[in-house]
Amino acid sequence: MARVRLALLRDVSIFTRSPHSPLMELPYKVTRLPNGANVATVQMPHMRSVSVGVWTGVGGRHEHEKETGVSHFLEHLLFKGTKRRNAKQITAAVEGVGGYLNAFTTEDHTCYYAKAGAPHFARLCDVLGDMYRDSTFPAAEIEREREVIREEIMMYRDQPAQHVQELLTATLWKKHPLGRPLTGTVETVSHLKRPRITAFHREHYCGANTVVTVAGRFSHDEVLAEVSPWLSRLPRGRRPRFVRSPRVPGRPSVSLHTHDTEQMHLAMGFHAWGRSDERRFALKLLSVILGENMSSRLFQKLRERLGYCYSVTSGMVTLEDTGALHIAAGLDPAKLERAVRLIMRELDALSSRGPTRAELKMAQDYTIGQTLMGLESTSNQIMWMGESLLGFGKVLCPAEIERSILAVTPADVQSVARACVQRGRLGIAVVGPLKDAEKIKSWL
């Protein structure tokens, strides 16, 4: 838009303990209920807002091929009515007090979240809990939302910068759930029926697969008292299984969608590693050095020095068993070949020589600074806790992440560049007025 008896609760407190660290020392507290649901909080007494997130550990990679898009469809439908509220009453309950309510679906989780002034904390918990547990999925709303999602799919298809990212995903993970669009396709969305959607909800919106996160001025006990009554009524259930990522193909893959656009939209990706691999810290810094800010190599060369593009970016995706380093740019079709060759030269330079110490230090300070500023927000704090618990089974300590970032050396960045930036791990997607995909391979 993309519980039970308190005597049985098991508390785990995770603190950041680094007196010399610029990252805040905040107490993260986690309680696991007997049905497996987790409640995570961070008390921020200086904040006048509160953010609440309700998460389920299911997303696009857990879907069967014929039901592609069901997680995203379900995300939409939880806004369409419960036993106590219709669709308008759900949004008005939050927006009517100056707050906002939204949701998103990823490859491996779905999140519903809300933010408002602290006095409205109980209302946020009530609305989100009502949606999550007691949605009624009216047949008329399903049909209406089916049309809305079809329009959403076509909207993204008409946005080349978005379309090229979906094309890259399909290129990197061919014939695998990770390669399918999170929104589904017009065909799969058209065939998703109410019984399958409600069965998916019953199966995955369960205690063992649910996390609630809250950031604001409220204590952990206050949060438990507010959310336990509805959270404890979820059946225990279990975490979903998924098909592990296929082996890296060993040769570059290129996908081209010929389209009459003014710009050529380019997306490049290299297969990388899962979220538990220690190389992810060096890979993050490699991404920052490449293109995550205006000081980066690709921004300085492609935009500032040569004027090839308005925007060039890099980033990384990290999942349970796989990941990717990706680069994207929009540019004049006549400059596509030169841009691809320059990007590859820059990647090869980092593989052969690594970054300078000054360059690495700047990337480390940037990464830590961005984390510091992000964690000042209640919204970002609930995202940190939710993604940590679903991905790692615990709330990650920001100070420990900082130490891991600072421990990376130029040799570490060079090593991950050598391991990751290989032609056999490469996928390229292009949307624009080009007709020969084989020509792109010759530029590599």
Secondary structure, DSSP 8 states (H G I E B T S, - for coil): -----GGG-EEEEEE---TT-SS---EEEEEE-TTS-EEEEEE-TT-SEEEEEEEES--GGGS-GGGTTHHHHHHHHTTSBBSS-BHHHHHHHHHTTT-EEEEEE-SS-EEEEEEEEGGGHHHHHHHHHHHHHHB---HHHHHHHHHHHHHHHHHHHT-HHHHHHHHHHHHHTTTSGGGS-TT--HHHHHH--HHHHHHHHHHHSSGGGEEEEEEES--HHHHHHHHHHHHTTS---------------SS-EEEEEE---SSEEEEEEEEE--TT-TTHHHHHHHHHHHHSSTTSHHIIIIIIIT--EEEEEEEEEE-SS-EEEEEEEEE-GGGHHHHHHHHHHHHHHHHHT---HHHHHHHHHHHHHHHHHHTTSHHHHHHHHHHHHHHHSS---HHHHHHHHHT--HHHHHHHHHHH--GGGEEEEEEES---HHHHHHT-
